[in-house]
């Protein structure tokens, strides 16, 4: 998914209250649709005053964008952790089979984390819902930083002669499409996610990626 600009909160305030407001808004937006949810309802769900909601976020659009921004920050942190754990320079990856094994471990870690998370699923569903209700919208979950982190690793392994691509960012998009995005499309509800299927999907997706991009 492409990145989109987000608005900064009107004031920082209590992190606990901010999280409560975001969680309440995410739940109500998903249940009723953004346009049908009032700031009064969000305040009541979060157990804060309506003035507090306005003080923290300014208006409903900024609140919606803050939900996307928070999810993006969490996603970026997860991707960075996975990259540093499995794909670092000192990981000892010197062959294509070793790279496929490392990419598979990274994809399984990230895939099970994301597809098992109600928060991630809610944000993905919100974006889809908004597109159905407002086709002209360009609001999206910002994923540019996550894709760039993966693209940097793809560049590293291409320079090492293990991958063959002159467009690492496109390759990163293909990796996400073959793994995380495909798995989410097949299992969008975290309450019914079959983690065994997720793992197999990651294995199959990474194998397809390596067949397409692995150095011959």
N, CA and C atoms as a LAMMPS dump frame, in Angstrom:
ITEM: TIMESTEP
0
ITEM: NUMBER OF ATOMS
648
ITEM: BOX BOUNDS ff ff ff
-5.0000000000000000e+02 5.0000000000000000e+02
-5.0000000000000000e+02 5.0000000000000000e+02
-5.0000000000000000e+02 5.0000000000000000e+02
ITEM: ATOMS id mol type element x y z
1 1 1 N 0.835 -1.176 0
2 1 2 C 0 0 0
3 1 3 C 0.884 1.244 0
4 2 1 N 0.403 2.278 -0.622
5 2 2 C 1.201 3.48 -0.73
6 2 3 C 1.054 4.332 0.499
7 3 1 N 2.028 5.234 0.707
8 3 2 C 2.011 6.091 1.869
9 3 3 C 1.087 7.264 1.635
10 4 1 N 0.654 7.867 2.733
11 4 2 C -0.182 9.051 2.64
12 4 3 C 0.193 9.957 3.785
13 5 1 N 0.07 11.265 3.602
14 5 2 C 0.386 12.211 4.647
15 5 3 C -0.565 12.075 5.806
16 6 1 N -0.073 12.31 7.021
17 6 2 C -0.907 12.245 8.2
18 6 3 C -0.811 13.55 8.956
19 7 1 N -1.822 13.806 9.781
20 7 2 C -1.855 15.013 10.57
21 7 3 C -1.296 14.739 11.954
22 8 1 N -0.572 15.698 12.507
23 8 2 C -0.065 15.572 13.865
24 8 3 C -1.2 15.872 14.836
25 9 1 N -1.226 15.164 15.948
26 9 2 C -2.241 15.401 16.959
27 9 3 C -2.174 16.84 17.441
28 10 1 N -3.321 17.406 17.825
29 10 2 C -3.378 18.783 18.285
30 10 3 C -2.521 18.962 19.529
31 11 1 N -2.56 18.032 20.459
32 11 2 C -1.642 18.048 21.598
33 11 3 C -1.338 16.612 22.012
34 12 1 N -0.212 16.453 22.691
35 12 2 C 0.229 15.105 23.035
36 12 3 C -0.637 14.492 24.137
37 13 1 N -0.732 15.172 25.271
38 13 2 C -1.59 14.695 26.351
39 13 3 C -1.18 13.333 26.887
40 14 1 N -2.118 12.674 27.547
41 14 2 C -1.881 11.371 28.142
42 14 3 C -1.857 10.285 27.079
43 15 1 N -0.812 9.458 27.099
44 15 2 C -0.709 8.372 26.135
45 15 3 C -1.834 7.368 26.337
46 16 1 N -2.228 7.156 27.587
47 16 2 C -3.311 6.219 27.875
48 16 3 C -4.616 6.709 27.258
49 17 1 N -4.924 7.997 27.422
50 17 2 C -6.152 8.548 26.841
51 17 3 C -6.098 8.511 25.32
52 18 1 N -4.933 8.829 24.766
53 18 2 C -4.79 8.818 23.307
54 18 3 C -5.063 7.431 22.75
55 19 1 N -4.488 6.429 23.389
56 19 2 C -4.697 5.052 22.935
57 19 3 C -6.159 4.642 23.07
58 20 1 N -6.798 5.077 24.153
59 20 2 C -8.21 4.737 24.36
60 20 3 C -9.08 5.353 23.282
61 21 1 N -8.783 6.595 22.926
62 21 2 C -9.561 7.271 21.877
63 21 3 C -9.357 6.581 20.533
64 22 1 N -8.113 6.252 20.21
65 22 2 C -7.828 5.582 18.941
66 22 3 C -8.507 4.218 18.867
67 23 1 N -8.45 3.46 19.957
68 23 2 C -9.076 2.14 19.971
69 23 3 C -10.589 2.255 19.826
70 24 1 N -11.175 3.223 20.512
71 24 2 C -12.621 3.42 20.419
72 24 3 C -13.03 3.824 19.012
73 25 1 N -12.291 4.761 18.433
74 25 2 C -12.617 5.223 17.085
75 25 3 C -12.454 4.101 16.068
76 26 1 N -11.388 3.327 16.187
77 26 2 C -11.153 2.223 15.25
78 26 3 C -12.301 1.228 15.297
79 27 1 N -12.736 0.868 16.5
80 27 2 C -13.826 -0.09 16.648
81 27 3 C -15.137 0.454 16.089
82 28 1 N -15.458 1.704 16.41
83 28 2 C -16.724 2.29 15.955
84 28 3 C -16.714 2.555 14.454
85 29 1 N -15.581 3.035 13.934
86 29 2 C -15.487 3.28 12.489
87 29 3 C -15.715 1.986 11.715
88 30 1 N -15.102 0.913 12.193
89 30 2 C -15.224 -0.363 11.492
90 30 3 C -16.642 -0.909 11.584
91 31 1 N -17.274 -0.73 12.728
92 31 2 C -18.614 -1.272 12.946
93 31 3 C -19.686 -0.49 12.186
94 32 1 N -19.547 0.84 12.143
95 32 2 C -20.632 1.664 11.592
96 32 3 C -20.244 2.456 10.343
97 33 1 N -18.949 2.568 10.057
98 33 2 C -18.499 3.43 8.977
99 33 3 C -18.096 4.784 9.526
100 34 1 N -17.033 5.347 8.988
101 34 2 C -16.494 6.598 9.517
102 34 3 C -17.539 7.711 9.51
103 35 1 N -18.268 7.863 8.423
104 35 2 C -19.219 8.963 8.29
105 35 3 C -20.367 8.88 9.283
106 36 1 N -20.674 7.698 9.769
107 36 2 C -21.832 7.518 10.65
108 36 3 C -21.486 7.56 12.13
109 37 1 N -20.222 7.756 12.448
110 37 2 C -19.79 7.78 13.847
111 37 3 C -19.566 9.23 14.28
112 38 1 N -20.152 9.608 15.396
113 38 2 C -19.994 10.961 15.914
114 38 3 C -18.844 11.028 16.906
115 39 1 N -18.335 12.229 17.108
116 39 2 C -17.301 12.427 18.115
117 39 3 C -17.847 12.143 19.507
118 40 1 N -19.137 12.391 19.715
119 40 2 C -19.767 12.061 21.002
120 40 3 C -19.677 10.558 21.271
121 41 1 N -19.957 9.758 20.244
122 41 2 C -19.915 8.307 20.406
123 41 3 C -18.502 7.832 20.706
124 42 1 N -17.527 8.424 20.031
125 42 2 C -16.131 8.051 20.28
126 42 3 C -15.736 8.399 21.708
127 43 1 N -16.123 9.593 22.153
128 43 2 C -15.807 10.022 23.513
129 43 3 C -16.425 9.076 24.54
130 44 1 N -17.675 8.705 24.315
131 44 2 C -18.352 7.802 25.249
132 44 3 C -17.678 6.439 25.282
133 45 1 N -17.326 5.919 24.116
134 45 2 C -16.663 4.605 24.045
135 45 3 C -15.302 4.637 24.733
136 46 1 N -14.595 5.766 24.615
137 46 2 C -13.262 5.896 25.203
138 46 3 C -13.3 6.35 26.661
139 47 1 N -14.493 6.672 27.147
140 47 2 C -14.665 7.15 28.524
141 47 3 C -13.899 8.443 28.786
142 48 1 N -13.968 9.352 27.801
143 48 2 C -13.388 10.686 27.954
144 48 3 C -14.424 11.701 27.497
145 49 1 N -14.148 12.971 27.703
146 49 2 C -15.068 14.01 27.242
147 49 3 C -14.876 14.256 25.751
148 50 1 N -15.921 14.786 25.126
149 50 2 C -15.787 15.129 23.707
150 50 3 C -14.71 16.193 23.512
151 51 1 N -14.598 17.101 24.463
152 51 2 C -13.561 18.131 24.381
153 51 3 C -12.169 17.497 24.343
154 52 1 N -11.984 16.436 25.104
155 52 2 C -10.69 15.742 25.106
156 52 3 C -10.381 15.158 23.736
157 53 1 N -11.386 14.57 23.096
158 53 2 C -11.18 14.015 21.75
159 53 3 C -10.758 15.12 20.788
160 54 1 N -11.44 16.253 20.834
161 54 2 C -11.086 17.373 19.957
162 54 3 C -9.709 17.931 20.302
163 55 1 N -9.389 18.013 21.603
164 55 2 C -8.088 18.529 22.008
165 55 3 C -6.948 17.663 21.485
166 56 1 N -7.162 16.35 21.473
167 56 2 C -6.108 15.44 21.047
168 56 3 C -5.968 15.364 19.533
169 57 1 N -7.091 15.412 18.812
170 57 2 C -7.045 15.124 17.376
171 57 3 C -7.645 16.206 16.479
172 58 1 N -8.368 17.137 17.022
173 58 2 C -8.854 18.248 16.219
174 58 3 C -10.161 18 15.51
175 59 1 N -10.225 16.933 14.742
176 59 2 C -11.467 16.59 14.044
177 59 3 C -11.423 15.111 13.667
178 60 1 N -12.513 14.63 13.08
179 60 2 C -12.635 13.198 12.81
180 60 3 C -11.651 12.727 11.738
181 61 1 N -11.367 13.576 10.76
182 61 2 C -10.421 13.154 9.722
183 61 3 C -9.023 12.97 10.305
184 62 1 N -8.606 13.918 11.157
185 62 2 C -7.299 13.762 11.781
186 62 3 C -7.258 12.505 12.65
187 63 1 N -8.356 12.203 13.287
188 63 2 C -8.432 10.996 14.104
189 63 3 C -8.297 9.751 13.233
190 64 1 N -8.978 9.729 12.094
191 64 2 C -8.871 8.602 11.174
192 64 3 C -7.435 8.447 10.669
193 65 1 N -6.813 9.566 10.299
194 65 2 C -5.437 9.508 9.813
195 65 3 C -4.469 9.074 10.911
196 66 1 N -4.775 9.448 12.154
197 66 2 C -3.928 9.017 13.269
198 66 3 C -3.996 7.505 13.452
199 67 1 N -5.161 6.919 13.218
200 67 2 C -5.3 5.458 13.287
201 67 3 C -4.382 4.808 12.249
202 68 1 N -4.391 5.337 11.022
203 68 2 C -3.53 4.792 9.976
204 68 3 C -2.051 4.996 10.322
205 69 1 N -1.739 6.177 10.843
206 69 2 C -0.348 6.481 11.17
207 69 3 C 0.178 5.575 12.278
208 70 1 N -0.63 5.345 13.308
209 70 2 C -0.201 4.462 14.395
210 70 3 C 0.037 3.042 13.898
211 71 1 N -0.851 2.558 13.018
212 71 2 C -0.677 1.214 12.458
213 71 3 C 0.594 1.152 11.628
214 72 1 N 0.884 2.219 10.885
215 72 2 C 2.094 2.25 10.071
216 72 3 C 3.342 2.225 10.944
217 73 1 N 3.332 2.963 12.045
218 73 2 C 4.481 2.962 12.949
219 73 3 C 4.722 1.563 13.519
220 74 1 N 3.641 0.892 13.882
221 74 2 C 3.761 -0.463 14.406
222 74 3 C 4.285 -1.409 13.336
223 75 1 N 3.775 -1.272 12.115
224 75 2 C 4.237 -2.104 11.006
225 75 3 C 5.714 -1.872 10.73
226 76 1 N 6.125 -0.605 10.7
227 76 2 C 7.53 -0.292 10.432
228 76 3 C 8.437 -0.895 11.493
229 77 1 N 8.006 -0.821 12.747
230 77 2 C 8.807 -1.394 13.832
231 77 3 C 8.913 -2.913 13.679
232 78 1 N 7.811 -3.55 13.285
233 78 2 C 7.819 -5.002 13.099
234 78 3 C 8.741 -5.402 11.95
235 79 1 N 8.671 -4.662 10.851
236 79 2 C 9.521 -4.968 9.699
237 79 3 C 10.992 -4.775 10.054
238 80 1 N 11.295 -3.684 10.756
239 80 2 C 12.686 -3.439 11.136
240 80 3 C 13.202 -4.541 12.056
241 81 1 N 12.37 -4.973 13.005
242 81 2 C 12.773 -6.05 13.908
243 81 3 C 13.049 -7.335 13.131
244 82 1 N 12.169 -7.663 12.193
245 82 2 C 12.32 -8.883 11.399
246 82 3 C 13.568 -8.805 10.518
247 83 1 N 13.777 -7.657 9.902
248 83 2 C 14.958 -7.471 9.056
249 83 3 C 16.237 -7.639 9.875
250 84 1 N 16.268 -7.01 11.048
251 84 2 C 17.465 -7.074 11.888
252 84 3 C 17.695 -8.481 12.445
253 85 1 N 16.607 -9.236 12.618
254 85 2 C 16.72 -10.572 13.194
255 85 3 C 17.18 -11.606 12.172
256 86 1 N 16.638 -11.54 10.953
257 86 2 C 16.864 -12.619 9.979
258 86 3 C 17.727 -12.222 8.78
259 87 1 N 17.811 -10.936 8.461
260 87 2 C 18.418 -10.531 7.191
261 87 3 C 19.563 -9.54 7.35
262 88 1 N 20.143 -9.475 8.526
263 88 2 C 21.221 -8.519 8.781
264 88 3 C 22.492 -8.901 8.025
265 89 1 N 23.414 -7.955 7.928
266 89 2 C 24.673 -8.198 7.228
267 89 3 C 25.439 -9.369 7.815
268 90 1 N 25.325 -9.548 9.144
269 90 2 C 26.104 -10.595 9.809
270 90 3 C 25.32 -11.896 9.974
271 91 1 N 24.264 -12.074 9.165
272 91 2 C 23.444 -13.288 9.285
273 91 3 C 24.099 -14.503 8.636
274 92 1 N 25.205 -14.311 7.953
275 92 2 C 25.911 -15.436 7.342
276 92 3 C 25.222 -16.008 6.116
277 93 1 N 24.482 -15.165 5.387
278 93 2 C 23.748 -15.625 4.197
279 93 3 C 24.656 -15.466 2.979
280 94 1 N 25.075 -16.596 2.408
281 94 2 C 26.015 -16.537 1.286
282 94 3 C 25.526 -17.304 0.065
283 95 1 N 24.385 -18.015 0.189
284 95 2 C 23.857 -18.773 -0.942
285 95 3 C 22.371 -18.471 -1.108
286 96 1 N 21.854 -18.758 -2.286
287 96 2 C 20.429 -18.532 -2.534
288 96 3 C 19.548 -19.393 -1.621
289 97 1 N 19.869 -20.686 -1.423
290 97 2 C 19.057 -21.474 -0.477
291 97 3 C 19.061 -20.893 0.939
292 98 1 N 20.2 -20.39 1.387
293 98 2 C 20.252 -19.757 2.71
294 98 3 C 19.389 -18.503 2.741
295 99 1 N 19.413 -17.753 1.66
296 99 2 C 18.588 -16.547 1.591
297 99 3 C 17.11 -16.901 1.605
298 100 1 N 16.72 -17.937 0.863
299 100 2 C 15.316 -18.352 0.874
300 100 3 C 14.894 -18.779 2.278
301 101 1 N 15.758 -19.487 2.974
302 101 2 C 15.444 -19.916 4.34
303 101 3 C 15.252 -18.706 5.255
304 102 1 N 16.133 -17.709 5.127
305 102 2 C 16.039 -16.513 5.964
306 102 3 C 14.801 -15.693 5.626
307 103 1 N 14.518 -15.531 4.337
308 103 2 C 13.328 -14.794 3.919
309 103 3 C 12.057 -15.493 4.382
310 104 1 N 12.07 -16.816 4.362
311 104 2 C 10.908 -17.58 4.818
312 104 3 C 10.677 -17.367 6.311
313 105 1 N 11.747 -17.434 7.096
314 105 2 C 11.628 -17.201 8.541
315 105 3 C 11.114 -15.792 8.82
316 106 1 N 11.627 -14.818 8.063
317 106 2 C 11.187 -13.435 8.241
318 106 3 C 9.713 -13.28 7.891
319 107 1 N 9.299 -13.899 6.785
320 107 2 C 7.909 -13.787 6.345
321 107 3 C 6.96 -14.462 7.333
322 108 1 N 7.337 -15.622 7.843
323 108 2 C 6.491 -16.326 8.817
324 108 3 C 6.343 -15.493 10.088
325 109 1 N 7.441 -14.934 10.569
326 109 2 C 7.406 -14.093 11.772
327 109 3 C 6.472 -12.908 11.553
328 110 1 N 6.691 -12.18 10.468
329 110 2 C 5.877 -10.998 10.2
330 110 3 C 4.436 -11.376 9.888
331 111 1 N 4.244 -12.44 9.123
332 111 2 C 2.894 -12.841 8.733
333 111 3 C 2.044 -13.267 9.903
334 112 1 N 2.612 -14.073 10.795
335 112 2 C 1.833 -14.521 11.949
336 112 3 C 1.565 -13.366 12.907
337 113 1 N 2.506 -12.438 12.996
338 113 2 C 2.296 -11.261 13.845
339 113 3 C 1.153 -10.408 13.319
340 114 1 N 1.157 -10.138 12.026
341 114 2 C 0.162 -9.238 11.449
342 114 3 C -1.204 -9.897 11.318
343 115 1 N -1.243 -11.122 10.807
344 115 2 C -2.542 -11.749 10.56
345 115 3 C -3.214 -12.208 11.841
346 116 1 N -2.442 -12.333 12.907
347 116 2 C -3.041 -12.688 14.18
348 116 3 C -3.434 -11.485 15.011
349 117 1 N -3.235 -10.287 14.46
350 117 2 C -3.509 -9.057 15.197
351 117 3 C -4.843 -8.457 14.79
352 118 1 N -5.738 -8.279 15.768
353 118 2 C -7.027 -7.64 15.491
354 118 3 C -6.825 -6.187 15.081
355 119 1 N -5.796 -5.531 15.629
356 119 2 C -5.553 -4.123 15.302
357 119 3 C -5.182 -3.951 13.827
358 120 1 N -4.24 -4.776 13.341
359 120 2 C -3.866 -4.696 11.934
360 120 3 C -5.062 -5.007 11.037
361 121 1 N -5.787 -6.059 11.375
362 121 2 C -6.932 -6.453 10.554
363 121 3 C -7.961 -5.342 10.495
364 122 1 N -8.198 -4.666 11.633
365 122 2 C -9.178 -3.586 11.67
366 122 3 C -8.757 -2.439 10.765
367 123 1 N -7.474 -2.106 10.773
368 123 2 C -7.002 -0.994 9.943
369 123 3 C -7.102 -1.34 8.462
370 124 1 N -6.687 -2.547 8.087
371 124 2 C -6.829 -2.97 6.689
372 124 3 C -8.301 -2.911 6.267
373 125 1 N -9.176 -3.413 7.132
374 125 2 C -10.597 -3.416 6.816
375 125 3 C -11.144 -1.996 6.709
376 126 1 N -10.665 -1.098 7.566
377 126 2 C -11.111 0.297 7.507
378 126 3 C -10.741 0.944 6.173
379 127 1 N -9.528 0.688 5.72
380 127 2 C -9.091 1.256 4.44
381 127 3 C -9.974 0.75 3.308
382 128 1 N -10.237 -0.553 3.301
383 128 2 C -11.099 -1.137 2.26
384 128 3 C -12.502 -0.562 2.341
385 129 1 N -13.022 -0.441 3.562
386 129 2 C -14.361 0.11 3.771
387 129 3 C -14.46 1.537 3.238
388 130 1 N -13.458 2.357 3.529
389 130 2 C -13.466 3.738 3.064
390 130 3 C -13.432 3.833 1.54
391 131 1 N -12.719 2.911 0.921
392 131 2 C -12.655 2.929 -0.543
393 131 3 C -14.004 2.569 -1.157
394 132 1 N -14.723 1.646 -0.503
395 132 2 C -16.056 1.3 -0.99
396 132 3 C -17.015 2.471 -0.812
397 133 1 N -16.936 3.137 0.349
398 133 2 C -17.878 4.199 0.662
399 133 3 C -17.508 5.522 -0.006
400 134 1 N -16.214 5.753 -0.2
401 134 2 C -15.744 6.999 -0.812
402 134 3 C -14.69 6.659 -1.856
403 135 1 N -15.102 6.254 -3.056
404 135 2 C -14.155 5.813 -4.08
405 135 3 C -13.097 6.857 -4.438
406 136 1 N -13.386 8.119 -4.174
407 136 2 C -12.434 9.166 -4.536
408 136 3 C -11.306 9.326 -3.51
409 137 1 N -11.437 8.66 -2.361
410 137 2 C -10.428 8.829 -1.317
411 137 3 C -9.089 8.235 -1.721
412 138 1 N -8.018 8.874 -1.237
413 138 2 C -6.685 8.306 -1.441
414 138 3 C -6.027 7.985 -0.101
415 139 1 N -6.833 7.96 0.968
416 139 2 C -6.303 7.59 2.282
417 139 3 C -5.872 6.13 2.261
418 140 1 N -4.721 5.858 2.83
419 140 2 C -4.189 4.503 2.803
420 140 3 C -3.278 4.299 3.998
421 141 1 N -2.964 3.049 4.275
422 141 2 C -2.011 2.722 5.323
423 141 3 C -0.609 3.015 4.8
424 142 1 N 0.111 3.954 5.416
425 142 2 C 1.446 4.297 4.91
426 142 3 C 2.431 3.146 5.115
427 143 1 N 2.933 2.608 4.04
428 143 2 C 3.859 1.475 4.14
429 143 3 C 5.191 1.747 3.44
430 144 1 N 5.42 2.989 3.032
431 144 2 C 6.64 3.296 2.279
432 144 3 C 7.896 2.968 3.079
433 145 1 N 7.907 3.306 4.358
434 145 2 C 9.108 3.054 5.169
435 145 3 C 9.382 1.553 5.286
436 146 1 N 8.329 0.765 5.453
437 146 2 C 8.498 -0.685 5.55
438 146 3 C 9.024 -1.257 4.234
439 147 1 N 8.461 -0.795 3.117
440 147 2 C 8.922 -1.277 1.813
441 147 3 C 10.366 -0.863 1.556
442 148 1 N 10.726 0.356 1.979
443 148 2 C 12.092 0.822 1.764
444 148 3 C 13.085 0.015 2.594
445 149 1 N 12.68 -0.376 3.816
446 149 2 C 13.561 -1.202 4.652
447 149 3 C 13.814 -2.55 3.987
448 150 1 N 12.768 -3.138 3.413
449 150 2 C 12.935 -4.412 2.72
450 150 3 C 13.716 -4.217 1.421
451 151 1 N 13.454 -3.129 0.726
452 151 2 C 14.165 -2.854 -0.522
453 151 3 C 15.665 -2.688 -0.277
454 152 1 N 16.021 -2.088 0.863
455 152 2 C 17.436 -1.928 1.204
456 152 3 C 18.113 -3.281 1.356
457 153 1 N 17.41 -4.247 1.978
458 153 2 C 17.962 -5.587 2.128
459 153 3 C 18.04 -6.309 0.781
460 154 1 N 17.037 -6.092 -0.067
461 154 2 C 17.063 -6.691 -1.396
462 154 3 C 18.249 -6.149 -2.195
463 155 1 N 18.5 -4.848 -2.063
464 155 2 C 19.664 -4.245 -2.712
465 155 3 C 20.955 -4.904 -2.218
466 156 1 N 21.041 -5.099 -0.915
467 156 2 C 22.227 -5.735 -0.324
468 156 3 C 22.454 -7.125 -0.913
469 157 1 N 21.387 -7.925 -1.002
470 157 2 C 21.551 -9.289 -1.496
471 157 3 C 21.727 -9.322 -3.018
472 158 1 N 21.226 -8.321 -3.704
473 158 2 C 21.5 -8.218 -5.146
474 158 3 C 22.976 -7.885 -5.359
475 159 1 N 23.489 -6.973 -4.554
476 159 2 C 24.911 -6.624 -4.655
477 159 3 C 25.803 -7.822 -4.308
478 160 1 N 25.288 -8.708 -3.447
479 160 2 C 26.051 -9.902 -3.071
480 160 3 C 25.926 -11.01 -4.102
481 161 1 N 25.12 -10.768 -5.164
482 161 2 C 24.983 -11.755 -6.228
483 161 3 C 23.954 -12.829 -5.968
484 162 1 N 23.08 -12.635 -4.958
485 162 2 C 22.088 -13.656 -4.627
486 162 3 C 20.713 -13.365 -5.223
487 163 1 N 20.438 -12.116 -5.517
488 163 2 C 19.176 -11.723 -6.16
489 163 3 C 19.488 -10.976 -7.44
490 164 1 N 18.551 -11.034 -8.367
491 164 2 C 18.738 -10.388 -9.66
492 164 3 C 17.603 -9.394 -9.88
493 165 1 N 17.874 -8.113 -9.641
494 165 2 C 16.875 -7.071 -9.865
495 165 3 C 17.565 -5.729 -10.015
496 166 1 N 17.016 -4.889 -10.89
497 166 2 C 17.492 -3.516 -10.993
498 166 3 C 16.462 -2.539 -10.418
499 167 1 N 15.438 -3.094 -9.753
500 167 2 C 14.404 -2.271 -9.13
501 167 3 C 14.036 -2.888 -7.771
502 168 1 N 14.856 -2.672 -6.747
503 168 2 C 14.609 -3.302 -5.441
504 168 3 C 13.268 -2.925 -4.815
505 169 1 N 12.812 -1.704 -5.047
506 169 2 C 11.536 -1.292 -4.461
507 169 3 C 10.378 -2.074 -5.072
508 170 1 N 10.431 -2.302 -6.389
509 170 2 C 9.417 -3.121 -7.035
510 170 3 C 9.488 -4.554 -6.519
511 171 1 N 10.697 -5.072 -6.363
512 171 2 C 10.861 -6.427 -5.834
513 171 3 C 10.288 -6.524 -4.424
514 172 1 N 10.477 -5.489 -3.612
515 172 2 C 9.914 -5.473 -2.263
516 172 3 C 8.39 -5.514 -2.31
517 173 1 N 7.816 -4.788 -3.266
518 173 2 C 6.363 -4.83 -3.437
519 173 3 C 5.877 -6.207 -3.833
520 174 1 N 6.621 -6.867 -4.716
521 174 2 C 6.255 -8.226 -5.122
522 174 3 C 6.369 -9.199 -3.945
523 175 1 N 7.401 -9.006 -3.116
524 175 2 C 7.561 -9.869 -1.935
525 175 3 C 6.347 -9.729 -1.019
526 176 1 N 5.929 -8.504 -0.756
527 176 2 C 4.769 -8.276 0.113
528 176 3 C 3.501 -8.855 -0.501
529 177 1 N 3.356 -8.692 -1.816
530 177 2 C 2.146 -9.183 -2.487
531 177 3 C 2.054 -10.704 -2.447
532 178 1 N 3.187 -11.37 -2.563
533 178 2 C 3.212 -12.833 -2.583
534 178 3 C 3.083 -13.457 -1.199
535 179 1 N 3.292 -12.648 -0.169
536 179 2 C 3.291 -13.188 1.194
537 179 3 C 2.191 -12.556 2.035
538 180 1 N 2.458 -11.43 2.653
539 180 2 C 1.544 -10.816 3.618
540 180 3 C 0.207 -10.448 2.997
541 181 1 N 0.232 -9.743 1.878
542 181 2 C -1.017 -9.259 1.286
543 181 3 C -1.882 -10.415 0.786
544 182 1 N -1.263 -11.422 0.192
545 182 2 C -2.013 -12.577 -0.28
546 182 3 C -2.631 -13.329 0.898
547 183 1 N -1.868 -13.495 1.963
548 183 2 C -2.375 -14.198 3.137
549 183 3 C -3.517 -13.432 3.786
550 184 1 N -3.402 -12.104 3.856
551 184 2 C -4.486 -11.306 4.444
552 184 3 C -5.739 -11.373 3.579
553 185 1 N -5.56 -11.376 2.266
554 185 2 C -6.706 -11.485 1.364
555 185 3 C -7.441 -12.802 1.576
556 186 1 N -6.695 -13.863 1.862
557 186 2 C -7.301 -15.178 2.069
558 186 3 C -7.91 -15.337 3.464
559 187 1 N -7.317 -14.643 4.451
560 187 2 C -7.785 -14.775 5.834
561 187 3 C -7.845 -13.395 6.506
562 188 1 N -8.847 -12.593 6.205
563 188 2 C -8.902 -11.228 6.722
564 188 3 C -9.346 -11.11 8.172
565 189 1 N -9.903 -12.177 8.743
566 189 2 C -10.44 -12.112 10.099
567 189 3 C -9.475 -12.774 11.082
568 190 1 N -8.809 -11.988 11.969
569 190 2 C -7.824 -12.579 12.881
570 190 3 C -8.434 -13.562 13.871
571 191 1 N -9.733 -13.443 14.117
572 191 2 C -10.388 -14.365 15.05
573 191 3 C -10.469 -15.769 14.474
574 192 1 N -10.37 -15.889 13.154
575 192 2 C -10.465 -17.199 12.515
576 192 3 C -9.218 -17.53 11.696
577 193 1 N -8.132 -16.848 11.991
578 193 2 C -6.901 -17.082 11.238
579 193 3 C -6.309 -18.45 11.553
580 194 1 N -6.007 -19.181 10.51
581 194 2 C -5.339 -20.477 10.628
582 194 3 C -3.841 -20.221 10.448
583 195 1 N -3.099 -20.195 11.556
584 195 2 C -1.678 -19.867 11.48
585 195 3 C -0.882 -20.906 10.699
586 196 1 N -1.377 -22.135 10.656
587 196 2 C -0.729 -23.141 9.827
588 196 3 C -0.799 -22.761 8.357
589 197 1 N -1.963 -22.288 7.929
590 197 2 C -2.112 -21.817 6.539
591 197 3 C -1.244 -20.602 6.282
592 198 1 N -1.151 -19.729 7.28
593 198 2 C -0.305 -18.542 7.125
594 198 3 C 1.14 -18.97 6.892
595 199 1 N 1.635 -19.881 7.715
596 199 2 C 3.021 -20.342 7.563
597 199 3 C 3.252 -20.964 6.189
598 200 1 N 2.313 -21.806 5.748
599 200 2 C 2.476 -22.435 4.443
600 200 3 C 2.415 -21.401 3.337
601 201 1 N 1.541 -20.414 3.5
602 201 2 C 1.463 -19.337 2.519
603 201 3 C 2.752 -18.551 2.436
604 202 1 N 3.393 -18.306 3.586
605 202 2 C 4.67 -17.603 3.576
606 202 3 C 5.75 -18.437 2.875
607 203 1 N 5.759 -19.736 3.151
608 203 2 C 6.73 -20.63 2.503
609 203 3 C 6.551 -20.605 0.991
610 204 1 N 5.3 -20.748 0.559
611 204 2 C 5.02 -20.769 -0.879
612 204 3 C 5.321 -19.42 -1.531
613 205 1 N 4.956 -18.337 -0.846
614 205 2 C 5.182 -17.005 -1.403
615 205 3 C 6.651 -16.684 -1.551
616 206 1 N 7.435 -17.016 -0.533
617 206 2 C 8.873 -16.757 -0.609
618 206 3 C 9.51 -17.623 -1.694
619 207 1 N 9.055 -18.862 -1.822
620 207 2 C 9.614 -19.735 -2.867
621 207 3 C 9.347 -19.139 -4.252
622 208 1 N 8.137 -18.625 -4.454
623 208 2 C 7.816 -17.99 -5.733
624 208 3 C 8.677 -16.75 -5.956
625 209 1 N 8.888 -15.972 -4.892
626 209 2 C 9.728 -14.779 -4.997
627 209 3 C 11.15 -15.147 -5.382
628 210 1 N 11.705 -16.155 -4.742
629 210 2 C 13.084 -16.552 -5.023
630 210 3 C 13.202 -17.147 -6.426
631 211 1 N 12.188 -17.856 -6.867
632 211 2 C 12.209 -18.367 -8.247
633 211 3 C 12.227 -17.225 -9.256
634 212 1 N 11.536 -16.134 -8.911
635 212 2 C 11.488 -14.987 -9.834
636 212 3 C 12.746 -14.137 -9.756
637 213 1 N 13.283 -13.958 -8.551
638 213 2 C 14.368 -12.987 -8.346
639 213 3 C 15.711 -13.622 -7.974
640 214 1 N 15.712 -14.899 -7.642
641 214 2 C 16.976 -15.528 -7.245
642 214 3 C 17.974 -15.561 -8.392
643 215 1 N 19.233 -15.286 -8.057
644 215 2 C 20.269 -15.313 -9.082
645 215 3 C 20.443 -16.715 -9.627
646 216 1 N 20.585 -16.805 -10.933
647 216 2 C 20.75 -18.105 -11.578
648 216 3 C 22.226 -18.497 -11.646
